[in-house]
Amino acid sequence: RALHQHTPDDLLEETWALAKLDEQRGPSLSVRTLRSWPADQVLKRAEPLAKTLSTRERHGALLALKVHVARAACAQGQTDTAAAAARAAAGLLETGYAPESMYVPEAHLVVWQVLTQAQAHAEAAAALRAGTQWIRSRALPEVPAPFLDSFLNRNPVNRELLALV
């Protein structure tokens, strides 16, 4: 992903099938694989997975799933679907949940991107504020001095969020 290389489809299918074999961790592992799927496949696979996660009260995994759906729907030009998923993700973030297997500011960044595209500027601004506040107040005070430059400038999510404000 960091090298912008496509994950081979057969590897994605194998990973998806393996996740299904683990009843406890499988749904969360499936959400992780969605990051690598093409947008149309994310949307195809999301609904049954969302039902499972909701039933099991796996809110952190559900939050990550909503972020993936928001990003995928936005990429497919499905603005209403993207905005609904972004709002669901924002609601879970506001309730205090953190996304599983996803950096918290990344969730805020995707919510901002999607809601900006949906012309929901006030909601987008709230997501941007929440993401930058998390970076500045929760994470930044814990970063040792030798790593500050990397944290602020080389982390692409932090760099983008902080450049937007």
DSSP file (Angstrom, degrees, kcal/mol; ACC not computed):
  #  RESIDUE AA STRUCTURE BP1 BP2  ACC     N-H-->O    O-->H-N    N-H-->O    O-->H-N    TCO  KAPPA ALPHA  PHI   PSI    X-CA   Y-CA   Z-CA
    1    1 A R    >         0   0    0      0, 0.0     3,-1.9     0, 0.0     5,-0.0   0.000 360.0 360.0 360.0 -45.7    0.0    0.0    0.0
    2    2 A A  T 3   +     0   0    0      1,-0.3     0, 0.0     2,-0.1     0, 0.0   0.817 360.0  47.1 -61.8 -29.6    2.8    2.4    0.9
    3    3 A L  T 3  S-     0   0    0      2,-0.1    -1,-0.3     0, 0.0     0, 0.0   0.360 116.1-117.8 -91.7   4.9    4.4    1.8   -2.5
    4    4 A H    <   +     0   0    0     -3,-1.9     2,-0.4     1,-0.2    -2,-0.1   0.869  63.2 150.4  60.0  39.4    1.0    2.2   -4.2
    5    5 A Q        -     0   0    0      1,-0.0     2,-0.3     0, 0.0    -1,-0.2  -0.836  48.6-116.0-103.2 142.4    1.0   -1.4   -5.4
    6    6 A H        -     0   0    0     -2,-0.4    31,-0.1     1,-0.1    30,-0.0  -0.545  24.4-125.1 -75.9 135.1   -2.1   -3.3   -6.0
    7    7 A T        -     0   0    0     29,-0.4     5,-0.1    -2,-0.3    -1,-0.1  -0.684  37.7-103.7 -77.5 129.8   -2.7   -6.4   -3.8
    8    8 A P    >>  -     0   0    0      0, 0.0     4,-1.9     0, 0.0     3,-0.5  -0.271  23.2-128.7 -57.8 138.2   -3.2   -9.4   -6.1
    9    9 A D  H 3> S+     0   0    0      1,-0.2     4,-2.7     2,-0.2     5,-0.2   0.858 107.0  55.7 -57.5 -39.1   -6.9  -10.5   -6.2
   10   10 A D  H 3> S+     0   0    0      1,-0.2     4,-2.1     2,-0.2    -1,-0.2   0.869 107.4  49.8 -65.6 -33.9   -6.2  -14.1   -5.4
   11   11 A L  H <> S+     0   0    0     -3,-0.5     4,-2.4     2,-0.2    -1,-0.2   0.894 110.7  49.9 -68.8 -39.7   -4.3  -13.0   -2.2
   12   12 A L  H  X S+     0   0    0     -4,-1.9     4,-2.6     2,-0.2    -2,-0.2   0.922 111.4  48.6 -63.5 -44.0   -7.3  -10.8   -1.2
   13   13 A E  H  X S+     0   0    0     -4,-2.7     4,-2.5     2,-0.2    -2,-0.2   0.909 112.1  49.1 -62.5 -41.9   -9.7  -13.7   -1.8
   14   14 A E  H  X S+     0   0    0     -4,-2.1     4,-2.4     2,-0.2    -2,-0.2   0.913 111.9  48.4 -64.7 -42.6   -7.5  -16.1    0.3
   15   15 A T  H  X S+     0   0    0     -4,-2.4     4,-2.2     2,-0.2    -2,-0.2   0.912 111.6  50.0 -63.3 -43.4   -7.3  -13.5    3.1
   16   16 A W  H  X S+     0   0    0     -4,-2.6     4,-1.6     1,-0.2    -2,-0.2   0.917 112.0  48.1 -61.2 -44.3  -11.1  -13.0    3.1
   17   17 A A  H  X S+     0   0    0     -4,-2.5     4,-0.7     1,-0.2    -2,-0.2   0.897 110.9  50.5 -65.7 -40.7  -11.7  -16.8    3.2
   18   18 A L  H >< S+     0   0    0     -4,-2.4     3,-0.9     1,-0.2     4,-0.5   0.892 107.1  54.1 -64.6 -39.3   -9.2  -17.3    6.0
   19   19 A A  H >< S+     0   0    0     -4,-2.2     3,-1.3     1,-0.3    -1,-0.2   0.878 101.8  59.0 -62.2 -37.0  -10.9  -14.5    8.0
   20   20 A K  H 3< S+     0   0    0     -4,-1.6    -1,-0.3     1,-0.3    -2,-0.2   0.738  95.9  64.3 -64.9 -22.0  -14.2  -16.3    7.7
   21   21 A L  T << S+     0   0    0     -3,-0.9     2,-0.8    -4,-0.7    -1,-0.3   0.701  90.1  70.9 -75.7 -19.1  -12.8  -19.4    9.4
   22   22 A D    <>  -     0   0    0     -3,-1.3     4,-2.4    -4,-0.5     7,-0.2  -0.845  64.4-170.0-103.2 101.9  -12.2  -17.5   12.7
   23   23 A E  T  4 S+     0   0    0     -2,-0.8    -1,-0.2     2,-0.2    -2,-0.0   0.851  83.2  41.4 -62.8 -36.1  -15.6  -16.9   14.2
   24   24 A Q  T  4 S+     0   0    0      1,-0.1     4,-0.3     2,-0.1    -1,-0.2   0.967 131.7  19.2 -77.3 -54.8  -14.3  -14.6   16.9
   25   25 A R  T  > S+     0   0    0      1,-0.2     4,-2.6     2,-0.1     3,-0.3   0.595 101.0  93.1 -93.3 -12.0  -11.7  -12.5   15.1
   26   26 A G  H  X S+     0   0    0     -4,-2.4     4,-2.7     1,-0.2     5,-0.2   0.876  82.4  50.6 -53.6 -48.7  -12.9  -13.1   11.6
   27   27 A P  H  > S+     0   0    0      0, 0.0     4,-1.8     0, 0.0    -1,-0.2   0.910 113.8  45.8 -60.0 -40.4  -15.2  -10.1   11.2
   28   28 A S  H  > S+     0   0    0     -4,-0.3     4,-1.8    -3,-0.3    -2,-0.2   0.908 112.8  50.3 -67.2 -40.6  -12.5   -7.7   12.4
   29   29 A L  H  X S+     0   0    0     -4,-2.6     4,-1.7     1,-0.2    -1,-0.2   0.875 107.4  54.9 -64.4 -35.9   -9.9   -9.3   10.2
   30   30 A S  H  X S+     0   0    0     -4,-2.7     4,-1.1    -5,-0.2    -1,-0.2   0.900 104.7  53.3 -63.3 -40.0  -12.4   -9.0    7.3
   31   31 A V  H >X S+     0   0    0     -4,-1.8     3,-0.6     1,-0.2     4,-0.6   0.912 105.4  55.0 -61.3 -41.4  -12.6   -5.3    7.9
   32   32 A R  H >< S+     0   0    0     -4,-1.8     3,-1.1     1,-0.2     4,-0.3   0.897 104.4  53.6 -58.4 -40.3   -8.8   -5.0    7.8
   33   33 A T  H >X S+     0   0    0     -4,-1.7     3,-1.7     1,-0.2     4,-0.7   0.781  92.1  73.9 -67.9 -24.1   -8.8   -6.6    4.3
   34   34 A L  H X< S+     0   0    0     -4,-1.1     3,-0.6    -3,-0.6    -1,-0.2   0.778  81.6  70.6 -61.9 -24.7  -11.2   -4.1    3.0
   35   35 A R  T << S+     0   0    0     -3,-1.1    -1,-0.3    -4,-0.6    -2,-0.2   0.820 104.5  41.5 -58.9 -29.5   -8.5   -1.5    2.9
   36   36 A S  T <4 S+     0   0    0     -3,-1.7   -29,-0.4    -4,-0.3    -1,-0.2   0.581  95.1  96.8 -97.5 -11.0   -6.9   -3.3    0.1
   37   37 A W  S << S-     0   0    0     -4,-0.7     5,-0.0    -3,-0.6   -28,-0.0  -0.435  83.2-100.7 -77.4 151.9  -10.0   -4.2   -2.0
   38   38 A P    >>  -     0   0    0      0, 0.0     4,-2.0     0, 0.0     3,-0.7  -0.343  41.1-103.9 -63.4 156.0  -11.2   -2.1   -4.9
   39   39 A A  H 3> S+     0   0    0      1,-0.3     4,-2.2     2,-0.2     5,-0.2   0.854 119.1  54.2 -55.0 -42.2  -14.1    0.3   -4.1
   40   40 A D  H 3> S+     0   0    0      1,-0.2     4,-1.7     2,-0.2    -1,-0.3   0.871 109.9  47.9 -63.8 -34.9  -16.8   -1.8   -5.8
   41   41 A Q  H <> S+     0   0    0     -3,-0.7     4,-2.2     2,-0.2    -1,-0.2   0.850 107.7  55.5 -73.0 -34.8  -15.8   -4.9   -3.7
   42   42 A V  H  X S+     0   0    0     -4,-2.0     4,-1.3     1,-0.2    -2,-0.2   0.951 111.0  44.8 -59.6 -48.4  -15.7   -2.9   -0.5
   43   43 A L  H  X S+     0   0    0     -4,-2.2     4,-0.7     1,-0.2    -2,-0.2   0.870 112.7  51.7 -65.5 -36.7  -19.3   -1.8   -1.1
   44   44 A K  H  < S+     0   0    0     -4,-1.7    -1,-0.2    -5,-0.2    -2,-0.2   0.874 117.5  37.6 -66.3 -38.1  -20.4   -5.3   -2.1
   45   45 A R  H  X S+     0   0    0     -4,-2.2     4,-1.0     1,-0.1    -1,-0.2   0.580 100.3  77.6 -91.9 -12.0  -18.9   -6.9    1.0
   46   46 A A  H  X S+     0   0    0     -4,-1.3     4,-2.9    -5,-0.2     5,-0.2   0.891  80.9  60.5 -73.1 -42.6  -19.7   -4.3    3.6
   47   47 A E  H  X S+     0   0    0     -4,-0.7     4,-2.0     1,-0.2    -1,-0.2   0.921 107.9  41.3 -61.0 -50.8  -23.4   -4.7    4.3
   48   48 A P  H  > S+     0   0    0      0, 0.0     4,-1.9     0, 0.0    -1,-0.2   0.883 116.5  51.7 -64.1 -33.4  -23.4   -8.3    5.7
   49   49 A L  H  X S+     0   0    0     -4,-1.0     4,-2.6     2,-0.2    -2,-0.2   0.899 106.9  53.0 -67.0 -40.2  -20.2   -7.5    7.6
   50   50 A A  H  X S+     0   0    0     -4,-2.9     4,-2.5     1,-0.2     5,-0.2   0.898 107.7  51.7 -61.7 -41.0  -21.8   -4.4    9.1
   51   51 A K  H  X S+     0   0    0     -4,-2.0     4,-2.4    -5,-0.2    -1,-0.2   0.923 110.8  47.7 -62.1 -44.4  -24.8   -6.5   10.3
   52   52 A T  H  X S+     0   0    0     -4,-1.9     4,-2.0     1,-0.2    -2,-0.2   0.935 113.3  47.5 -61.6 -47.0  -22.4   -9.1   12.0
   53   53 A L  H  <>S+     0   0    0     -4,-2.6     5,-2.7     1,-0.2     4,-0.3   0.888 112.5  49.2 -64.6 -39.5  -20.4   -6.3   13.7
   54   54 A S  H ><5S+     0   0    0     -4,-2.5     3,-1.2     3,-0.2    -1,-0.2   0.933 110.3  50.5 -64.3 -45.9  -23.5   -4.5   14.9
   55   55 A T  H 3<5S+     0   0    0     -4,-2.4    -2,-0.2     1,-0.3    -1,-0.2   0.877 114.8  43.6 -59.7 -38.6  -24.9   -7.7   16.3
   56   56 A R  T 3<5S-     0   0    0     -4,-2.0    -1,-0.3    -5,-0.2    -2,-0.2   0.414 110.2-123.2 -88.5   2.0  -21.7   -8.5   18.1
   57   57 A E  T < 5 +     0   0    0     -3,-1.2     2,-1.2    -4,-0.3    -3,-0.2   0.890  54.5 156.4  55.7  43.6  -21.3   -4.9   19.3
   58   58 A R     >< +     0   0    0     -5,-2.7     4,-2.5     1,-0.2    -1,-0.2  -0.615   7.9 165.3 -95.5  70.9  -17.9   -4.6   17.7
   59   59 A H  H  >  +     0   0    0     -2,-1.2     4,-2.4     1,-0.2    -1,-0.2   0.815  67.7  54.3 -65.7 -34.7  -18.1   -0.8   17.4
   60   60 A G  H  > S+     0   0    0      2,-0.2     4,-1.9    -3,-0.2    40,-1.8   0.913 113.0  43.0 -66.0 -41.6  -14.4   -0.2   16.7
   61   61 A A  H  > S+     0   0    0     38,-0.2     4,-2.5     2,-0.2    -2,-0.2   0.886 113.4  52.6 -69.7 -38.7  -14.5   -2.6   13.8
   62   62 A L  H  X S+     0   0    0     -4,-2.5     4,-2.6     2,-0.2    -2,-0.2   0.892 107.3  52.8 -63.0 -39.3  -17.8   -1.2   12.6
   63   63 A L  H  X S+     0   0    0     -4,-2.4     4,-1.9     2,-0.2    -2,-0.2   0.941 110.1  46.8 -60.6 -48.3  -16.3    2.3   12.8
   64   64 A A  H  X S+     0   0    0     -4,-1.9     4,-2.4     1,-0.2    -2,-0.2   0.904 111.1  53.1 -60.8 -40.7  -13.4    1.2   10.6
   65   65 A L  H  X S+     0   0    0     -4,-2.5     4,-2.7     1,-0.2    -1,-0.2   0.925 106.9  51.5 -60.0 -44.7  -15.9   -0.4    8.2
   66   66 A K  H  X S+     0   0    0     -4,-2.6     4,-2.6     1,-0.2    -1,-0.2   0.875 109.1  51.2 -61.3 -37.5  -17.9    2.8    7.9
   67   67 A V  H  X S+     0   0    0     -4,-1.9     4,-2.4     2,-0.2    -1,-0.2   0.929 110.8  47.8 -65.1 -44.7  -14.7    4.7    7.0
   68   68 A H  H  X S+     0   0    0     -4,-2.4     4,-2.6     1,-0.2    -2,-0.2   0.909 113.3  48.3 -61.8 -41.5  -13.8    2.1    4.3
   69   69 A V  H  X S+     0   0    0     -4,-2.7     4,-3.2     2,-0.2     5,-0.3   0.917 110.3  51.4 -65.1 -43.3  -17.4    2.3    2.9
   70   70 A A  H  X S+     0   0    0     -4,-2.6     4,-2.0     1,-0.2    -2,-0.2   0.932 113.2  44.8 -59.0 -46.3  -17.3    6.1    3.0
   71   71 A R  H  X S+     0   0    0     -4,-2.4     4,-2.1     2,-0.2    -2,-0.2   0.924 116.2  46.2 -64.3 -45.1  -14.0    6.2    1.0
   72   72 A A  H  X S+     0   0    0     -4,-2.6     4,-1.6     2,-0.2    -2,-0.2   0.925 113.1  47.9 -66.1 -45.6  -15.2    3.5   -1.4
   73   73 A A  H  <>S+     0   0    0     -4,-3.2     5,-3.0     1,-0.2     4,-0.3   0.889 111.2  51.7 -64.1 -38.3  -18.6    5.1   -2.1
   74   74 A C  H ><5S+     0   0    0     -4,-2.0     3,-1.4    -5,-0.3    -1,-0.2   0.922 108.6  51.0 -62.6 -44.0  -17.0    8.5   -2.6
   75   75 A A  H 3<5S+     0   0    0     -4,-2.1    -1,-0.2     1,-0.3    -2,-0.2   0.802 110.2  50.5 -63.0 -29.3  -14.5    6.9   -5.1
   76   76 A Q  T 3<5S-     0   0    0     -4,-1.6    -1,-0.3    -5,-0.1    -2,-0.2   0.406 118.5-111.8 -89.3   1.3  -17.5    5.4   -6.9
   77   77 A G  T < 5S+     0   0    0     -3,-1.4     2,-1.3    -4,-0.3    -3,-0.2   0.674  74.2 137.4  77.3  16.8  -19.3    8.7   -7.1
   78   78 A Q     >< +     0   0    0     -5,-3.0     4,-2.7     1,-0.2     5,-0.2  -0.618  22.6 169.8 -95.2  75.3  -22.0    7.5   -4.6
   79   79 A T  H  > S+     0   0    0     -2,-1.3     4,-2.9     1,-0.2     5,-0.2   0.864  70.8  50.2 -59.9 -42.8  -22.1   10.7   -2.6
   80   80 A D  H  > S+     0   0    0      2,-0.2     4,-2.3     1,-0.2    -1,-0.2   0.923 114.1  44.8 -64.7 -43.5  -25.2   10.0   -0.6
   81   81 A T  H  > S+     0   0    0      2,-0.2     4,-2.2     1,-0.2    -2,-0.2   0.914 114.8  49.6 -64.3 -43.0  -23.9    6.5    0.5
   82   82 A A  H  X S+     0   0    0     -4,-2.7     4,-2.5     1,-0.2    -2,-0.2   0.922 111.7  47.8 -62.0 -45.3  -20.5    8.0    1.2
   83   83 A A  H  X S+     0   0    0     -4,-2.9     4,-2.7     2,-0.2    -1,-0.2   0.896 110.5  51.7 -65.7 -40.1  -22.0   10.8    3.3
   84   84 A A  H  X S+     0   0    0     -4,-2.3     4,-2.0    -5,-0.2    -1,-0.2   0.917 112.6  45.6 -62.7 -42.5  -24.2    8.4    5.3
   85   85 A A  H  X S+     0   0    0     -4,-2.2     4,-2.4     2,-0.2    -2,-0.2   0.900 112.5  51.0 -67.0 -40.0  -21.2    6.2    6.1
   86   86 A A  H  X S+     0   0    0     -4,-2.5     4,-2.8     2,-0.2    -2,-0.2   0.902 110.5  49.1 -64.0 -40.8  -19.1    9.2    7.0
   87   87 A R  H  X S+     0   0    0     -4,-2.7     4,-2.4     2,-0.2    -1,-0.2   0.889 110.4  50.7 -66.1 -38.0  -21.8   10.5    9.4
   88   88 A A  H  X S+     0   0    0     -4,-2.0     4,-1.9     2,-0.2    -2,-0.2   0.916 112.1  47.4 -64.4 -41.8  -22.1    7.0   11.0
   89   89 A A  H  X S+     0   0    0     -4,-2.4     4,-2.5     2,-0.2    -2,-0.2   0.928 111.2  50.9 -63.5 -45.0  -18.3    7.0   11.5
   90   90 A A  H  X S+     0   0    0     -4,-2.8     4,-2.7     1,-0.2    -2,-0.2   0.896 108.2  53.1 -60.6 -40.2  -18.4   10.5   12.9
   91   91 A G  H  X S+     0   0    0     -4,-2.4     4,-1.5     2,-0.2    -1,-0.2   0.905 109.7  47.2 -62.0 -41.8  -21.2    9.5   15.3
   92   92 A L  H  X>S+     0   0    0     -4,-1.9     5,-2.2     2,-0.2     4,-0.6   0.896 112.2  50.3 -67.1 -39.5  -19.1    6.5   16.6
   93   93 A L  H ><5S+     0   0    0     -4,-2.5     3,-1.2     1,-0.2    -2,-0.2   0.923 109.7  50.6 -62.3 -43.9  -16.1    8.7   16.9
   94   94 A E  H 3<5S+     0   0    0     -4,-2.7    -1,-0.2     1,-0.3    -2,-0.2   0.813 104.5  58.2 -64.9 -29.7  -18.1   11.3   18.9
   95   95 A T  H 3<5S-     0   0    0     -4,-1.5    -1,-0.3    -5,-0.2    -2,-0.2   0.649 126.2-101.1 -74.5 -14.7  -19.4    8.6   21.2
   96   96 A G  T <<5S+     0   0    0     -3,-1.2    -3,-0.2    -4,-0.6     2,-0.2   0.469  74.7 139.0 110.1   3.4  -15.8    7.7   22.1
   97   97 A Y      < -     0   0    0     -5,-2.2    -1,-0.3   -38,-0.1    -2,-0.1  -0.503  39.3-148.1 -79.1 150.6  -15.1    4.7   19.9
   98   98 A A        -     0   0    0     -2,-0.2     2,-0.2     9,-0.0   -35,-0.2  -0.930  25.8-106.9-114.3 142.9  -11.7    4.3   18.2
   99   99 A P    >   -     0   0    0      0, 0.0     3,-0.9     0, 0.0     2,-0.3  -0.457  32.4-119.2 -70.8 137.7  -11.5    2.5   14.9
  100  100 A E  T 3  S+     0   0    0    -40,-1.8     3,-0.1     1,-0.2     0, 0.0  -0.558  92.2   0.3 -72.9 137.4   -9.9   -1.0   14.9
  101  101 A S  T 3  S+     0   0    0     -2,-0.3     2,-0.3     1,-0.1    -1,-0.2   0.814 114.7  97.2  56.2  35.1   -6.8   -1.3   12.8
  102  102 A M  S <  S-     0   0    0     -3,-0.9     2,-0.3     4,-0.0    -1,-0.1  -0.977  80.4-110.2-152.8 138.5   -6.9    2.3   11.7
  103  103 A Y    >>  -     0   0    0     -2,-0.3     4,-1.3     1,-0.1     3,-1.1  -0.532  30.9-129.5 -67.7 128.1   -5.2    5.5   12.9
  104  104 A V  H >> S+     0   0    0     -2,-0.3     4,-1.7     1,-0.3     3,-0.6   0.887 106.2  52.4 -51.5 -49.1   -7.9    7.7   14.6
  105  105 A P  H 3> S+     0   0    0      0, 0.0     4,-2.6     0, 0.0    -1,-0.3   0.807 101.9  61.8 -61.6 -26.1   -6.9   10.8   12.6
  106  106 A E  H <> S+     0   0    0     -3,-1.1     4,-2.5     2,-0.2     5,-0.2   0.920 102.5  50.6 -63.1 -41.3   -7.3    8.8    9.4
  107  107 A A  H <X S+     0   0    0     -4,-1.3     4,-2.3    -3,-0.6    -1,-0.2   0.931 111.7  47.4 -60.7 -45.1  -10.9    8.2   10.2
  108  108 A H  H  X S+     0   0    0     -4,-1.7     4,-2.6     1,-0.2    -2,-0.2   0.893 110.7  52.6 -62.6 -39.5  -11.4   12.0   10.8
  109  109 A L  H  X S+     0   0    0     -4,-2.6     4,-2.8     2,-0.2    -2,-0.2   0.924 110.2  46.6 -63.9 -44.8   -9.6   12.8    7.6
  110  110 A V  H  X S+     0   0    0     -4,-2.5     4,-2.8     2,-0.2     5,-0.3   0.918 111.8  51.4 -64.9 -42.1  -11.8   10.5    5.5
  111  111 A V  H  X S+     0   0    0     -4,-2.3     4,-2.6    -5,-0.2     5,-0.3   0.931 111.9  47.8 -59.2 -44.9  -15.0   11.9    7.2
  112  112 A W  H  X S+     0   0    0     -4,-2.6     4,-2.2     2,-0.2     5,-0.2   0.939 112.4  48.7 -60.0 -47.7  -13.8   15.4    6.3
  113  113 A Q  H  X S+     0   0    0     -4,-2.8     4,-2.1     1,-0.2    -2,-0.2   0.932 115.4  43.2 -59.2 -47.8  -13.0   14.5    2.7
  114  114 A V  H  X S+     0   0    0     -4,-2.8     4,-1.9     1,-0.2    -1,-0.2   0.927 115.5  46.6 -67.5 -46.1  -16.4   12.8    2.1
  115  115 A L  H  <>S+     0   0    0     -4,-2.6     5,-2.8    -5,-0.3     9,-0.2   0.818 110.5  54.0 -70.3 -28.5  -18.5   15.4    3.9
  116  116 A T  H ><5S+     0   0    0     -4,-2.2     3,-1.6    -5,-0.3    -1,-0.2   0.932 109.7  47.5 -65.1 -45.7  -16.6   18.2    2.1
  117  117 A Q  H 3<5S+     0   0    0     -4,-2.1    -2,-0.2     1,-0.3    -1,-0.2   0.834 109.3  54.4 -63.9 -31.3  -17.4   16.5   -1.2
  118  118 A A  T 3<5S-     0   0    0     -4,-1.9    -1,-0.3    -5,-0.1    -2,-0.2   0.380 115.8-117.6 -82.6   4.6  -21.1   16.1   -0.1
  119  119 A Q  T < 5S+     0   0    0     -3,-1.6     2,-1.1     1,-0.2    -3,-0.2   0.721  73.6 135.2  65.4  23.0  -21.2   19.9    0.6
  120  120 A A     >< +     0   0    0     -5,-2.8     4,-2.4     1,-0.2     5,-0.2  -0.611  24.2 165.8 -96.8  71.4  -21.8   19.3    4.3
  121  121 A H  H  >  +     0   0    0     -2,-1.1     4,-2.6     1,-0.2    -1,-0.2   0.833  65.8  51.4 -65.9 -37.9  -19.3   21.9    5.3
  122  122 A A  H  > S+     0   0    0      2,-0.2     4,-1.9     1,-0.2    -1,-0.2   0.929 114.2  44.3 -66.3 -43.2  -20.2   22.4    9.0
  123  123 A E  H  > S+     0   0    0      2,-0.2     4,-1.9     1,-0.2    -2,-0.2   0.890 113.5  51.6 -66.7 -38.6  -20.0   18.6    9.6
  124  124 A A  H  X S+     0   0    0     -4,-2.4     4,-2.3    -9,-0.2    -2,-0.2   0.911 108.4  51.2 -63.4 -42.3  -16.7   18.4    7.6
  125  125 A A  H  X S+     0   0    0     -4,-2.6     4,-2.6     1,-0.2    -1,-0.2   0.880 107.2  53.6 -63.2 -37.8  -15.2   21.2    9.6
  126  126 A A  H  X S+     0   0    0     -4,-1.9     4,-2.4     2,-0.2    -1,-0.2   0.898 109.2  48.8 -63.8 -39.6  -16.1   19.4   12.9
  127  127 A A  H  X S+     0   0    0     -4,-1.9     4,-2.4     2,-0.2    -2,-0.2   0.907 111.1  50.1 -65.8 -41.3  -14.3   16.3   11.6
  128  128 A L  H  X S+     0   0    0     -4,-2.3     4,-2.4     2,-0.2     5,-0.3   0.927 111.7  47.8 -62.7 -45.4  -11.3   18.3   10.7
  129  129 A R  H  X S+     0   0    0     -4,-2.6     4,-2.7     1,-0.2     5,-0.2   0.928 112.3  49.6 -60.7 -45.2  -11.2   20.0   14.1
  130  130 A A  H  X S+     0   0    0     -4,-2.4     4,-2.1     1,-0.2    -2,-0.2   0.902 111.9  48.2 -63.6 -40.8  -11.6   16.7   15.9
  131  131 A G  H  X S+     0   0    0     -4,-2.4     4,-1.9     2,-0.2    -1,-0.2   0.925 115.2  43.0 -66.1 -44.9   -8.8   15.1   13.9
  132  132 A T  H  X S+     0   0    0     -4,-2.4     4,-2.8     2,-0.2     5,-0.2   0.872 112.5  53.9 -70.4 -35.0   -6.4   17.9   14.4
  133  133 A Q  H  X>S+     0   0    0     -4,-2.7     4,-3.1    -5,-0.3     5,-0.6   0.911 107.4  51.3 -63.4 -40.8   -7.3   18.2   18.1
  134  134 A W  I  X>S+     0   0    0     -4,-2.1     5,-1.9    -5,-0.2     4,-1.7   0.927 112.4  46.5 -61.1 -44.4   -6.6   14.5   18.6
  135  135 A I  I  <>S+     0   0    0     -4,-1.9     5,-3.2     3,-0.2     4,-0.2   0.952 119.5  39.1 -61.4 -49.9   -3.2   14.9   17.0
  136  136 A R  I  <5S+     0   0    0     -4,-2.8    -2,-0.2     3,-0.2    -1,-0.2   0.871 128.1  27.4 -73.5 -38.7   -2.3   18.0   19.0
  137  137 A S  I  <5S+     0   0    0     -4,-3.1    -3,-0.2    -5,-0.2    -2,-0.2   0.803 130.2  29.2 -98.9 -30.4   -3.7   17.1   22.4
  138  138 A R  I  <<S+     0   0    0     -4,-1.7    -3,-0.2    -5,-0.6     4,-0.1   0.865 131.0  22.1 -97.9 -42.9   -3.7   13.3   22.6
  139  139 A A  I >><S+     0   0    0     -5,-1.9     3,-1.9    -4,-0.2     4,-0.5   0.913 112.6  59.8 -94.9 -49.0   -0.8   12.2   20.4
  140  140 A L  G >4<S+     0   0    0     -5,-3.2     3,-1.5     1,-0.3    -4,-0.1   0.854  99.6  57.3 -54.7 -42.4    1.7   15.0   20.1
  141  141 A P  G 34 S+     0   0    0      0, 0.0    -1,-0.3     0, 0.0    -2,-0.1   0.738 107.7  50.7 -62.5 -18.6    2.4   15.4   23.8
  142  142 A E  G <4 S+     0   0    0     -3,-1.9    -2,-0.2    -4,-0.1    -3,-0.1   0.511  85.4 103.6 -94.5  -5.5    3.5   11.7   23.8
  143  143 A V  S << S-     0   0    0     -3,-1.5     5,-0.1    -4,-0.5     2,-0.0  -0.662  74.1-125.1 -83.6 123.1    5.9   12.0   20.9
  144  144 A P    >   -     0   0    0      0, 0.0     3,-2.3     0, 0.0     4,-0.4  -0.356  26.9-109.5 -63.9 147.2    9.6   12.1   21.9
  145  145 A A  G >  S+     0   0    0      1,-0.3     3,-1.4     2,-0.2     4,-0.4   0.823 114.9  59.0 -49.1 -43.3   11.5   15.1   20.6
  146  146 A P  G 3  S+     0   0    0      0, 0.0    -1,-0.3     0, 0.0     4,-0.2   0.723 109.8  45.5 -63.1 -16.8   13.6   13.1   18.1
  147  147 A F  G <> S+     0   0    0     -3,-2.3     4,-2.7     1,-0.1    -2,-0.2   0.389  82.7  97.1-106.1   2.4   10.4   11.8   16.4
  148  148 A L  H <> S+     0   0    0     -3,-1.4     4,-2.8    -4,-0.4     5,-0.3   0.913  83.5  50.2 -59.6 -45.6    8.5   15.1   16.2
  149  149 A D  H  >>S+     0   0    0     -4,-0.4     4,-3.0     1,-0.2     5,-0.8   0.931 113.5  46.0 -60.7 -45.1    9.5   15.9   12.6
  150  150 A S  I  >>S+     0   0    0     -4,-0.2     5,-1.4     3,-0.2     4,-1.2   0.928 113.8  48.9 -62.3 -45.0    8.5   12.4   11.4
  151  151 A F  I  <5S+     0   0    0     -4,-2.7    -2,-0.2     1,-0.2    -1,-0.2   0.903 121.9  33.0 -62.1 -42.9    5.2   12.6   13.3
  152  152 A L  I  <5S+     0   0    0     -4,-2.8    -2,-0.2    -5,-0.2    -1,-0.2   0.827 133.7  21.3 -85.6 -33.3    4.3   16.0   12.0
  153  153 A N  I  <5S+     0   0    0     -4,-3.0    -3,-0.2    -5,-0.3    -2,-0.2   0.732 124.2  40.8-113.9 -27.7    5.7   16.0    8.5
  154  154 A R  I  <<S+     0   0    0     -4,-1.2    -3,-0.2    -5,-0.8    -4,-0.1   0.667  89.5  88.6-100.9 -17.3    6.3   12.5    7.3
  155  155 A N  S  ><S-     0   0    0     -5,-1.4     4,-2.9     1,-0.2     5,-0.2  -0.729  71.9-151.3 -76.1 114.5    3.1   10.9    8.6
  156  156 A P  H  > S+     0   0    0      0, 0.0     4,-2.2     0, 0.0     5,-0.2   0.840  90.4  49.3 -63.5 -33.9    0.9   11.5    5.6
  157  157 A V  H  > S+     0   0    0      2,-0.2     4,-2.7     1,-0.2     5,-0.3   0.954 114.8  43.8 -68.5 -49.4   -2.4   11.7    7.6
  158  158 A N  H  > S+     0   0    0      1,-0.2     4,-2.7     2,-0.2     5,-0.3   0.930 113.9  51.4 -60.1 -45.3   -1.0   14.1   10.2
  159  159 A R  H  X S+     0   0    0     -4,-2.9     4,-1.8     1,-0.2    -1,-0.2   0.925 113.3  44.3 -59.3 -45.9    0.7   16.2    7.5
  160  160 A E  H  X S+     0   0    0     -4,-2.2     4,-1.3    -5,-0.2    -2,-0.2   0.937 114.8  47.2 -67.1 -46.6   -2.6   16.5    5.5
  161  161 A L  H  X S+     0   0    0     -4,-2.7     4,-0.8     1,-0.2     3,-0.5   0.936 114.5  46.1 -60.6 -46.4   -4.8   17.2    8.5
  162  162 A L  H  < S+     0   0    0     -4,-2.7     3,-0.4    -5,-0.3    -1,-0.2   0.824 109.5  55.0 -69.3 -29.9   -2.5   19.9    9.9
  163  163 A A  H  < S+     0   0    0     -4,-1.8    -1,-0.2    -5,-0.3    -2,-0.2   0.773 101.7  60.1 -71.3 -24.8   -2.0   21.5    6.5
  164  164 A L  H  <        0   0    0     -4,-1.3    -1,-0.2    -3,-0.5    -2,-0.2   0.746 360.0 360.0 -75.2 -23.5   -5.8   21.9    6.2
  165  165 A V     <        0   0    0     -4,-0.8    -1,-0.2    -3,-0.4    -2,-0.2   0.466 360.0 360.0 -93.4 360.0   -6.2   24.0    9.3
